[in-house]
């Protein structure tokens, strides 16, 4: 089992074969200059089907009233989640020769017919602060959701309490 400590939260425990720490992946470490990715990806079962959850963690977020910081924050999260998906696809397409050798077993078996869940977890955030973030991130990621044919609920912004209910953190 593996746990990941990030932004004051302990994620997991996850089976080692089902979890990929994106920021520690050798492929990412090699290409990381100018490329940001989410913390990790984990394969979870939903309604009997595998779904790849890509998770970014933060300890805070700017208020929507601070338009410039809020817009920059949402853009950064979008980039991290999108780059994470692209890195998974590039690895599966054998664009990186060090990819297959460093993947947990379940990731080698992905066909990408699986679903994706793009998740931002903000530690200590009040529930009533989440909707503006959720709405803004959904708008930013709408092209990704549409082009990949993802479900409408594929983008989620949650706090630590919700992450605990989803069994993402201990």
Steps between C-alpha positions, in 0.01 A plus 500: 500500500609855430417834662576847363541803724411827329354836608454384858305187402593133490354340188441127489574237588487377141620172355846560349387351168214751476680825586748708301673794668519721192742752647746222592468302177838472318340611173368815664830571673670482159251732322397721793654829384200723432252215545284472812297193593259400774616316812385152404270277300317209656285234337175448689194287434172683443190298416726205420706697247853640543525878517831690501484772764754777444542692823648843569525616861514852636500649848311814394355689204444865414154650533300552178485872581877517443447450126862489383624256766184288468532477120871414525425234763231332288726511193785337695274220624367445148856476365605249765198276442524523120877438499445197721252352252734578209793337678293184560395493133856567377629218715238261369589604143864412579625857453727463804730198506529505880124498557403131495786391724397740776123459507299319765344182357143629469614798291669269250161336446307822427325513165372855548146386451490556877342810642689792648427709806690829528508601865623804689512448878539812715589435862292686757273670247145570608235323293331827402829626348517207255224578242675800335818291465304202369318717244817674380700176471215330311494787250880484454498122457188482280705457178688210662178340626337534158794385286564195719129419528510510880197503725359839602600433862863423410625824656478539877619755754479363852629575847675270747170390661363391163833335412470295819148389400635400156776306680772709336654607832530349846 
